[in-house]
């Protein structure tokens, strides 16, 4: 059984349009979960809500209560690279939380999340995903590339508990981590998946170029972005089944 996660109503609607889900969800605290099937395979879809805490709680719920074999996170993200247009689908081959660490001398130093920051090495590069995830994404890229009408790329995603509305910070994150996008959930799900020794597949479509105007363009592009990600999820499920 696969466990799917999304955050927003737009992301939920896009996935519901692609998958065969029960009409009513189960309610587990703040998390709503729909049981369903796709191409004969059982799955559960959780609307986790926004942010790292909601994401980690929902991922743990799917792993503990539903005993899913793998996690798939689908949705939108803010772009960090000016070379990637809005609508680009990003398959995360590297990802991490970047707002976890220590502050000393009025300077924040990011470190690997989930470990004691004191004395820890500075986080300077995003860890690679598991080998089987990279292999599946390479196959997905070959299958989906001509179906989207938008670019499809493999790249890096950073996660933080804020909506990025600052071009200077965008450029700093791009330069420091060679990251292509930023979101508010994927890194937290990755930490949970690693703790449970389960693979995580993160598919994010760029709804905006994170910067001064991102709060304007996000709303205009969120539906399209969510739909692109959902199409890729359906194709990924077929690849994992095979």
Long-range contacts (C-beta under 8 A, 24 or more apart in sequence): 1-41, 1-42, 1-43, 1-44, 1-66, 1-67, 1-68, 1-69, 2-41, 2-42, 2-43, 2-44, 2-68, 2-69, 2-70, 2-71, 2-72, 2-237, 2-240, 3-43, 3-44, 3-46, 3-59, 3-62, 3-63, 3-66, 3-68, 3-70, 3-71, 3-72, 4-43, 4-44, 4-45, 4-46, 4-71, 4-72, 4-73, 4-74, 4-233, 5-45, 5-46, 5-48, 5-55, 5-58, 5-59, 5-62, 5-71, 5-72, 5-73, 5-74, 5-185, 5-189, 6-45, 6-46, 6-47, 6-48, 6-73, 6-74, 6-75, 6-226, 7-47, 7-48, 7-49, 7-50, 7-54, 7-55, 7-75, 7-184, 7-185, 8-50, 8-75, 8-76, 8-222, 8-226, 9-47, 10-76, 10-222, 10-223, 10-225, 10-226, 11-47, 11-74, 11-75, 11-76, 11-226, 11-229, 11-230, 12-45, 12-47, 13-223, 13-226, 14-74, 14-223, 14-226, 14-227, 14-229, 14-230, 15-45, 15-74, 15-226, 15-230, 15-233, 16-45, 17-227, 17-230, 18-230, 18-231, 18-233, 18-234, 19-43, 19-45, 19-233, 19-234, 21-45, 28-61, 28-65, 29-57, 30-54, 30-57, 31-57, 31-58, 31-61, 33-61, 33-62, 33-66, 38-234, 38-237, 39-237, 39-238, 39-241, 40-241, 41-237, 41-241, 43-237, 44-68, 48-185, 50-184, 50-185, 51-161, 51-184, 51-185, 52-97, 52-159, 52-161, 52-184, 52-185, 52-187, 52-188, 53-188, 54-185, 55-184, 55-185, 55-186, 55-188, 55-189, 56-188, 56-189, 56-191, 56-192, 59-188, 59-189, 59-192, 59-193, 60-192, 63-192, 63-193, 63-196, 63-198, 68-198, 69-198, 70-198, 70-199, 70-200, 70-201, 70-240, 71-189, 71-192, 71-193, 71-198, 71-199, 71-200, 71-201, 72-200, 72-201, 72-202, 72-203, 72-233, 72-236, 72-237, 73-185, 73-186, 73-189, 73-200, 73-201, 73-202, 73-203, 73-204, 74-203, 74-204, 74-226, 74-229, 74-230, 74-232, 74-233, 75-183, 75-185, 75-203, 75-204, 75-205, 75-225, 75-226, 75-229, 76-183, 76-204, 76-205, 76-206, 76-207, 76-218, 76-221, 76-222, 76-225, 76-226, 76-229, 77-157, 77-181, 77-182, 77-183, 77-204, 77-205, 77-206, 77-207, 78-163, 78-164, 78-170, 78-181, 78-182, 78-183, 78-206, 78-207, 78-208, 78-209, 78-210, 78-214, 78-218, 79-180, 79-181, 79-206, 79-208, 79-209, 79-210, 80-158, 80-170, 80-173, 80-174, 80-179, 80-180, 80-181, 80-182, 80-210, 81-155, 81-174, 81-180, 81-181, 82-209, 84-151, 84-153, 84-155, 84-180, 84-181, 84-206, 85-150, 85-151, 85-206, 86-206, 86-207, 86-208, 86-209, 86-217, 86-221, 86-225, 87-148, 87-149, 87-150, 87-151, 87-205, 87-206, 87-221, 87-224, 87-225, 87-228, 88-150, 88-151, 88-152, 88-153, 88-205, 88-206, 89-144, 89-148, 89-150, 89-151, 89-152, 89-153, 89-203, 89-204, 89-205, 89-228, 89-229, 89-232, 90-153, 90-154, 90-155, 90-157, 90-180, 90-181, 90-203, 90-204, 90-205, 90-206, 91-137, 91-140, 91-141, 91-152, 91-153, 91-154, 91-155, 91-201, 91-202, 91-203, 91-232, 92-129, 92-154, 92-155, 92-156, 92-157, 92-186, 92-201, 92-202, 92-203, 92-204, 93-128, 93-129, 93-133, 93-134, 93-137, 93-154, 93-155, 93-156, 94-125, 94-126, 94-127, 94-128, 94-129, 94-155, 94-156, 94-157, 94-179, 95-126, 95-127, 95-129, 95-156, 95-157, 95-158, 95-159, 95-186, 95-187, 95-190, 95-202, 96-123, 96-126, 96-127, 96-158, 96-159, 96-177, 96-187, 96-190, 97-158, 97-159, 97-160, 97-187, 97-188, 97-191, 98-123, 98-158, 98-159, 98-160, 98-173, 98-177, 98-179, 98-187, 99-159, 99-160, 99-161, 99-162, 113-187, 113-188, 113-191, 114-191, 114-195, 123-177, 124-176, 124-177, 125-177, 125-178, 126-156, 126-157, 126-158, 126-177, 126-178, 126-179, 129-190, 129-199, 129-200, 129-202, 130-199, 130-200, 132-199, 133-199, 133-200, 133-201, 136-201, 136-236, 136-239, 136-240, 137-201, 139-239, 140-232, 140-235, 140-236, 140-239, 143-235, 143-239, 144-231, 144-232, 144-235, 147-231, 147-235, 148-228, 148-231, 148-232, 150-205, 150-228, 152-232, 153-180, 155-179, 155-180, 155-181, 156-180, 156-181, 157-181, 157-182, 157-183, 157-186, 157-187, 157-202, 157-204, 158-182, 158-187, 159-183, 159-184, 159-185, 159-186, 159-187, 159-188, 159-190, 160-184, 163-214, 163-215, 164-210, 164-211, 164-214, 165-210, 165-211, 165-212, 165-214, 165-215, 166-210, 166-211, 166-212, 167-210, 167-211, 167-212, 169-210, 170-209, 170-210, 170-211, 181-206, 182-210, 201-236, 203-229, 203-232, 203-233, 203-236, 204-229, 205-229
